[in-house]
Amino acid sequence: MAEQDFHNTDLEGYKASGVLKGKVAIVTGASSGIGKAAAIAYAKEGAKVVISYMDDDEGAQETLALIEKYGGEARTLSGDLRKSENCDALVAFALAQFGQLDILVNNAGFQYPQTSPLDITDEQLLKTFEIKAFAMFYMVRAALPHLKKGARIINTASINAYRGHSDLIDYAGANGAMVAMTRSLAMRLVREEIAVNGIAPGPIWTPLIPKTFGHLNPDVADDFGEDVPAGRPGQPYELAKAFVFLADPQNTYMTGQFLHMNGGDLMSS
């Protein structure tokens, strides 16, 4: 397989139609990969975006620069979303900057591959669930008082929540929790006309992959994604339209669902 391209999140060729004009979105984990692609797509569709990230200042500034290059408006804010007070601060920041909040994308996450369950420490287990499941709930709880009819909550889970992964046991579990909470929140909020959906990506080539799997598999760039029918990993930009679809105000009868963007790997639900 040819050398992977981290920069296919630029969305230079993305054709927008302005479906999110007048909306404000928070996208967590937006300094690279999937979150970066979603943030840029939202900006191209007319939304103002808050770029949330942990410690990748350079990546966040690159996302901001691309949004501004395409004529969009965005702000950046770093913070550890495992702490609920930082989630509260992120929502307050969005409201202070843009006066409203319409779309919340819970995309932040990290994974710690281990070849044996015995190597998963208490600290790793807690951190993995904090980043994926706890932070998602903290963000929803902070945002809900400010979300109005027609708002959208979109959660990025993983194919591993559905099929499991022998080296990502805690990560698969945390994503499974995210799926269950997404469905439960959707049931609770549907009468308020707030839709809660998600995307469960398959193998998507992001900077996270070599960073976390490189020590287990030095050839990860050649092997990653070969096990799905497409025979290749997806690129973050290939998920952009899915994030826009779930945020589109005209998508009014879909909630509690996950889109499986995974190169043809069929899921049971």
Summary of the structure (lengths in Angstrom):
residues: 269
radius of gyration: 17.3
end to end distance: 30.7
largest distance: 50.3
contacts: 926
relative contact order: 0.16
helix: 44%
strand: 12%
